[in-house]
């Protein structure tokens, strides 16, 4: 999205009106040539003709590594898949990566990048919820199950959220037969799981919420608690291990789950989701 035509909300909950009309430059590579155009809205990315394009899917997970967008798994409308693709932003090219020793087909999992590896945790394989952890080395193009050296992994679950902070991955909430509000840490160096002990104003249990990291905090927004869609925002302080509810000002995004969120600058941006019907607001 090169130009926002709808409002957004800062982390402090302040209303941000849309910026004045403008344009952004978009570089496109066609037949070995790169042309630059301007855009004020969404546009479909035209992949290079040599691309191996993924099949249609939902409930997949993706992450950014260097100049690439890496996508794993999901549901193609008929079955769960376990293929891995990389889109190179510079070349405008999709590429299918190695599937040898890949995790089992699944959806509603999480994907995070640490150093030069993509980590996949949990999800639903069509029969049961899982709690296995796998890594894909993006330099050597090799899958391997992660050998956990200690601690107890989170219960098998799907629709959880995960972030990377310093040398650890933190997994929050999800659904394991019950809606969860637990927080678990996996340290990439020690390869140990730890259930985080916290205090403060703990968020209610949920799945399909989103979490992002800003400095020494993790920000949680929305989701579904089994009875209703949520629109609350909570902050977890990694240093003090305390939760707090964020008091916001101005309009709040409508209650929703299954949205996506990112941090840019000092703001958290939310797009889409479901309120019972699919949403397209930003």
PyMOL commands that set and color helices and strands:
alter all, ss='L'
color gray80, all
select strands_A, chain A and resi 8-9+15-16+24-30+33-39+61-65+68-75+80-88+93-96+110-114+117-124+129-137+142-145+161-165+168-175+179-187+192-195+199-200+210-214+217-224+229-237+242-245+260-264+267-271+273-274+278-279
alter strands_A, ss='S'
color yellow, strands_A
deselect
rebuild
show_as cartoon
